[in-house]
Amino acid sequence: MRPLTQDLSIYNKFNFENPPVGVKFLLTRPEGIEQIDKTLPFCEMIKEAQRREAPFYFTKENENCVGSIVLGMEEMLPFVEGGLVGPELEIYQEARANNKIYQYTPKFKKGVVNYVVFSRLDKLSFEPDLLIITATPSQAEIVMRAMSYSTGELWDPKLTPVLGCAWLYAHPFLNGKVNYMITGMTFGMKAKQSFEEGWILISIPYNWIPTITQNLKEIKWVLPSYAEGREKFLKREEAIFKKLEQDTQNP
């Protein structure tokens, strides 16, 4: 794994209740990192990393949900892909509705990922493929605004009622898109009580980490418009519009 060269200390300024987590997808076994000593769903590996003092990796033997399928470590069972599970769990009306999600749910090709490494930010020693942040809505607004600040990039979250891990891990990495979701909105995480409801999980792929990190150093985290109150903001907004209208009418 390539050693960490980026300065990610700006994220410490948030004082997140749960630290950001770096994730790495590997074909070969990582050196100097221990394998996790339990089985967990793929989505819960984030919480495990936040609790642990040292990084860890897992393989398909350590994953006890559908994460190994998303990672291409195992094949999807025919009755799962056929959509029979969803109606049994009363998530979908019938198999055709459940089956449809597999037409666009992202997953890794078979055999490409054999190991996945997790490390919380303060123990991160490698360049991550994903940086996953557990944020409040106010913290998430700052991170997402930093993405758009210099790029104008569209916020384009993707999610299905099930297979939340596919959208948290596979989609950002495979498509190079920042994605986010609200905990409590996907079936598996809610049924297993993996997270408290209402957190924003932001998954930042490696190609976006430098831009967002740099912009976080430049932007105003709390905009004046957020701090001045509704009435003052409305008056200032009106004054700005009048000024700009005059400036553009009388160049």
C-alpha positions in Angstrom: 0.0 0.0 0.0 1.2 3.5 -0.8 2.1 5.4 2.3 -0.1 8.3 3.3 1.4 11.6 1.9 -1.7 13.9 2.2 -2.2 16.1 5.2 -5.7 15.2 6.4 -5.4 16.9 9.8 -8.1 19.5 8.7 -10.7 16.9 9.5 -9.7 17.0 13.1 -11.2 20.5 13.2 -14.7 19.0 13.0 -14.3 17.2 16.4 -16.4 14.4 15.0 -18.1 12.2 17.6 -17.0 9.2 15.5 -13.7 9.6 13.7 -13.4 9.3 9.8 -12.3 6.0 8.5 -9.9 5.2 5.6 -10.7 2.1 3.5 -8.4 0.3 1.1 -9.4 -2.5 -1.4 -6.7 -5.0 -2.1 -6.1 -8.0 -4.3 -3.1 -9.2 -2.1 -2.8 -9.5 1.6 -1.6 -6.3 3.3 1.6 -6.5 5.2 1.9 -5.3 8.9 -1.8 -5.3 9.5 -3.8 -7.9 11.4 -6.9 -9.7 10.3 -10.1 -8.9 12.3 -10.9 -11.6 14.8 -14.7 -11.7 14.3 -17.4 -11.7 11.7 -19.5 -8.6 10.9 -21.6 -7.1 8.2 -19.6 -5.0 5.7 -21.4 -1.8 6.8 -20.5 -2.3 10.5 -16.8 -2.5 9.7 -16.8 1.3 9.9 -17.9 1.3 13.5 -15.4 -1.4 14.3 -12.6 0.7 12.9 -13.7 3.7 14.9 -13.4 1.7 18.1 -10.1 0.0 17.4 -6.7 1.4 18.2 -5.0 -0.3 15.2 -6.0 -0.8 11.5 -7.3 -4.2 10.5 -8.3 -6.1 7.3 -11.1 -8.6 6.6 -11.7 -11.3 4.0 -14.9 -13.1 3.0 -14.6 -15.4 6.0 -15.1 -12.3 8.3 -18.2 -10.9 6.5 -21.6 -12.3 7.4 -24.0 -10.3 5.3 -24.1 -9.5 1.6 -20.9 -7.4 1.6 -18.8 -10.3 0.2 -21.1 -10.3 -2.8 -20.7 -6.6 -3.3 -16.9 -7.0 -3.2 -17.0 -9.8 -5.8 -15.7 -12.3 -3.2 -18.7 -14.6 -3.6 -21.4 -15.2 -6.2 -25.0 -14.0 -5.6 -27.4 -16.9 -4.9 -30.0 -17.3 -7.6 -33.0 -16.8 -5.3 -31.4 -13.6 -4.0 -30.8 -12.2 -7.5 -34.2 -13.5 -8.6 -35.7 -11.2 -6.0 -37.3 -13.7 -3.8 -35.9 -12.4 -0.5 -37.5 -9.0 -0.6 -41.1 -10.1 -0.7 -40.5 -12.5 2.2 -39.1 -9.7 4.3 -41.9 -7.4 3.1 -39.5 -4.9 1.6 -40.8 -5.3 -1.9 -44.2 -6.0 -3.3 -43.0 -8.9 -5.4 -39.9 -10.5 -6.9 -39.8 -8.2 -10.0 -39.4 -5.1 -7.9 -36.6 -6.7 -5.8 -34.9 -8.1 -8.9 -34.8 -4.7 -10.6 -32.2 -3.2 -8.1 -29.6 -5.7 -9.3 -29.7 -4.1 -12.8 -27.9 -1.1 -11.4 -26.5 -1.9 -7.9 -22.7 -1.5 -8.2 -20.3 -4.4 -7.2 -16.7 -5.3 -7.9 -15.8 -7.9 -10.5 -15.1 -11.4 -9.2 -11.6 -11.9 -7.8 -10.5 -8.2 -7.9 -10.8 -7.6 -4.1 -9.7 -10.3 -1.6 -8.9 -8.0 1.3 -10.3 -4.8 2.7 -8.4 -2.6 5.1 -9.9 -0.2 7.6 -8.3 2.4 9.7 -9.6 5.4 11.7 -8.1 8.7 10.7 -5.6 9.1 13.6 -4.1 5.7 12.8 -4.1 6.0 9.0 -0.8 5.3 7.4 -1.8 4.5 3.8 -3.4 6.4 1.0 -7.1 5.5 1.3 -9.3 4.5 -1.6 -12.3 5.9 0.4 -12.5 8.3 3.3 -15.8 7.7 5.1 -17.1 10.4 7.4 -19.9 10.0 10.0 -21.3 13.5 10.4 -24.2 15.6 11.7 -26.2 17.4 9.1 -24.3 20.7 9.9 -20.9 18.9 9.5 -22.0 17.2 6.3 -23.1 20.5 4.8 -19.5 21.8 5.3 -17.9 18.8 3.7 -20.3 18.7 0.7 -20.0 22.5 0.2 -16.2 22.0 0.1 -16.7 19.5 -2.7 -18.6 22.1 -4.8 -16.7 25.2 -3.7 -14.1 25.2 -6.5 -15.8 22.7 -8.9 -19.5 23.5 -9.0 -20.0 19.7 -8.8 -23.5 18.4 -8.4 -24.5 16.6 -5.2 -25.9 13.3 -6.6 -26.5 10.8 -3.8 -27.5 7.2 -4.9 -29.2 4.6 -2.7 -31.6 1.7 -2.7 -33.7 0.4 0.2 -31.4 -2.6 0.5 -27.7 -3.3 -0.2 -26.7 0.0 1.4 -23.1 -1.2 1.6 -22.9 -1.2 -2.3 -23.6 2.5 -2.3 -21.4 3.3 0.6 -18.3 1.4 -0.7 -18.6 0.2 -4.3 -20.3 3.1 -6.0 -17.9 5.8 -4.8 -14.8 3.8 -5.7 -16.1 2.4 -9.0 -17.7 5.6 -10.3 -15.5 8.2 -8.7 -18.5 9.9 -7.1 -18.9 11.3 -3.6 -21.9 9.6 -2.1 -23.8 10.1 1.1 -26.7 8.4 3.0 -28.7 9.0 6.1 -28.5 6.2 8.7 -31.8 4.5 9.3 -32.9 4.6 5.7 -31.6 1.2 4.5 -33.1 -2.1 5.5 -30.1 -4.1 6.7 -28.5 -1.3 8.7 -31.9 -0.5 10.3 -32.9 -4.1 11.1 -29.5 -4.9 12.5 -29.4 -1.6 14.4 -26.0 -1.0 13.0 -26.1 2.8 13.5 -28.1 5.3 15.4 -30.6 7.0 13.1 -29.9 10.4 11.7 -26.1 10.3 11.0 -24.9 11.3 7.5 -22.4 8.8 6.1 -20.3 10.5 3.5 -18.0 8.3 1.3 -15.3 10.3 -0.5 -13.3 8.4 -3.2 -9.6 8.9 -3.6 -9.9 11.2 -6.6 -12.0 13.7 -4.6 -10.0 13.6 -1.3 -7.4 16.2 -2.3 -9.9 18.7 -3.6 -12.2 18.5 -0.6 -9.3 18.6 1.8 -7.8 21.7 0.2 -11.2 23.5 0.0 -11.9 22.8 3.6 -8.7 24.8 4.3 -10.1 27.7 2.3 -13.8 28.0 2.8 -15.7 29.7 5.6 -17.0 26.8 7.6 -19.9 28.8 9.1 -21.2 31.3 6.5 -22.2 34.7 7.7 -25.7 34.0 6.3 -26.0 31.1 8.7 -25.0 33.1 11.8 -26.8 36.4 11.3 -30.4 35.2 11.7 -33.3 35.1 9.3 -34.3 38.9 9.3 -30.7 40.2 8.8 -30.1 37.6 6.1 -33.2 38.6 4.2 -32.3 42.3 4.4 -28.7 41.6 3.3 -29.9 39.4 0.4 -32.2 42.1 -0.8 -29.4 44.7 -0.7 -27.1 42.4 -2.6 -29.7 41.8 -5.3 -30.4 45.5 -5.7 -26.7 46.3 -6.0 -26.0 43.6 -8.5 -29.0 44.6 -10.6 -27.8 48.2 -10.6 -24.3 47.2 -11.5 -25.4 45.0 -14.4 -27.9 47.6 -15.8 -25.3 50.4 -15.7 -22.0 48.8 -16.6 
